[in-house]
Amino acid sequence: MPRHSRGFDTAAAFEHLRRRDRRLARWMERIGPIGPDPRWRRPFDPVDALARAILYQQLSGKAAATIVARVEAAIGSDRFHCDTLARVDDAGLRACGVSGNKTLALRDLAAREAAGEIPTLRQMAHMDDEAIVAALTRVRGIGRWTVEMMLMFRLGRPDVLPVDDLGIRKGARLVDRQEQAPKPRELAERGERWGPYRTYASLYLWRIVEAAAEPQAPVKRSQG
């Protein structure tokens, strides 16, 4: 099987999208080039990343960080995997602020890791995007969006379009000057022209929403 590298040529992606989509290109030129994400080159443990994703779900960053720190203290490690999670029982997780559903999700993740069902980083290098999605969404509490974020920001896969992401859909609405955001299926069809760099297009769609929300500088007018 072919080996997938982590990351892609963002300069090539910029030129490709600029040629393929004039509406998107106007925003790209306004925002400027987006460079490679440094996380693409950093090693990480998929199990640890998934455990943290579970703990962060539906919480503010500050609240989640507090709970993560408590769990790390309870297990005596800053790495989450089946062996370290086994050091704390369910009551201990609840005392850390982990909900019942998240506790079940962490236990399922640990059990699947112990059974060899969670691909390692090395194994993922030889898996296509959909195979990784299929493998990881079997874990309780892990949905497609969570895996797509891993594909984009940790594995650096170039052609991911999270069509269920509200920010992505809002960005597409702004690009096409529509009153309503496209539905996921419509966005998937719209995004066909962005391949094989739909990840890069997605990064711009998020940035476009931010840029559109920025207050415009007041125009200086001469006093007559």
N, C-alpha and C positions, 0 to 999 in steps of 0.2 A: 504494500500500500504506500502511496506517496506520503512524504513527511511534510506536515504543515509548519511553516516557520511562524514565529511569534512576531507580529507586527507586519507592516507593509510600507511601501514607498508613498508617503503622503504627498510628495510633489507630483508624482504621476497621477495620484488620485485627484488632486486639485485640477490638473489640466484635463483629465478625462471628464470630470463632472462639469467643468466650465464649458467644454465643447458640447456636451450632451444635453444640457438643460439651461437655457438662457435665463429663465426666471430665477432659478437657483443661483446662477452665476452672478446676478446682480447683487444678491445678498453676500455671496462669498467674497466678492471684491470689496464690499463695504466692510466686512468683518476682518478680512485678511486670511492668509494661510494658517491652518491649524497644524502644528507639528506633531511628531510621534509622541505617544504617551510613554513616559519613563517606566510605567508599570509593565509594559510589554516585555521588558528584559529582566524583570525581577523574578526570581524563583518564588513559588508559593505552593502551599499544600492545598489541593482542592477540598479535602475534607474540612480542614480548618476554615477555609473561605466559606464553605457552605454552612458550617455551624454558626459563623458570625453573621451570615446573611439571615439565618433563621432568627437569631437573637435581635437583630436590628429591625425586623419586620414590624410595621405599624407603630413605630416608636420614633420620637425625636432623636436626633443624633446624640444629644447630651444624656438623655435617659437611657438609651441603649448602651452607651459607653460605660455608664455607671454599673449596669447589670453585667456587662461583659467583664469588667474589672472584678466584680464580686465572684463571678464564676471562676475566673482565673485564679483568684485567691483560694477558692474552695478546692480546686483540683491541684493547686500547687504547680501550675504550668501556664505558659502563655500560648500553648498550642493545643487545639482541640482535636482529639481523635479518639478512637474507641478505648484505648488504654487509659487516657487521662480522664475521659468522661466517666469511666467506671469508678473513679475515686470518690464520686459524690452520688448519693442516692437522690430519689425524686424529691423527698422532703428538703434535702439540702439545696436543690435547684430552686424549689419554691421559695426558700428563705432568701435566695439571691434575687428574687423578683421575677423568675422565669415562670411564665404561665403554664397551665396544664397542657395546652395544645403544643406549645413550643418544647416542653419537656418530652412529649411523645415524639415530636419530630427529631429532636436530638438523639433519642434512643434508637429510632429507626435508622438514622444516619450512621450511628456507631455500629449497629448490627449489620448494616449493609457493607460498611467498610470491612468489618471482621470477616464477612463472607466473601470478600474480594469483588464486590459488585460496583465499587466506586473506582473508576479509572484513575490511574496516577497521571501526573503531568506528562511523563514520558509516553504513556499509552495514548493520551489525548493528542499528542503530536501526530499520531497515525490514524486519527479518527476525523471524519468530516463533522461539520457543525450539527447536522441533524442527529447523528449517532450520539454525540455528546448530550444533546438535549434529551434524547430518548433515555439515555443511561441515568442522567441526574434527576429528571423529573419523576422517576420512580420513588424518590425519597419523599416521605411525608413532609408537607410544608414547602417543598421546592417546586415552583412553577416555571413556566417557560421564560417569563421575563427575567427571573433571577439568573437563569443559565445564560440568557442572551447578554446580560451585563457582564458575566464572567468571560464570555466569548469576545466581547468587544474590548473590555478594559484590562483584562488580565492575560488573555491569550492573544489578543491583537488580531483576531480574525477580520478580514477586510470586507466581508459581504453580508453583514447582519443588519436587518431592518426590523426593529421591535415595533410591529404595527399596532400593538395594544397599548403602547406608551402614550399617555395623554400629551406630554410635551412634544413628542415627535409629531403627533397628529395636529397639534396647534401650529407647529412650525410649517407643516405642509399647507395648512389653511392660509397662513400668511404669504407663503411663496406664491400660491395660486390665486390669492386675493378672493377667497371664497368666504361666504357668511358662516358656514358651518365646517367643522373639521371633517375630513374624510373618514369613512368607516374603515375598519381594519382591512377588509378585502379590497376596498377602493385604493387604500394606500399601498397595499402590496402590488396592485396593478400599476399604480403611478410610479412606484419605485423600480420597476423593471428596467427603466432606462438608466438607472444609477449603477446597476451591476457592472463590473464585479467589485464596486466600491461603495456598497450601500451603508457600511459602517461609517465611512467618511461623510456621506450625505447626512446620516443621522446626527453626527456630531454638529454639523451646521444647523440642522433643524432645531436642536436644543439651543444653540447660540442665537439663532434668529428670534426665538421667543424672548430670550433675555434682552437682545438688542432692541426689540420692539417695545419693551417695557421701560427702557431707559428714558428718563426725562430729557427732552430736547433743550439745548442751550438757548436762552432767550436771544432773539435777534435784536442787535443794537440799531436803533433808529436815530437819525440825526434830529436835532431839535430845530424846528422851523420858527 
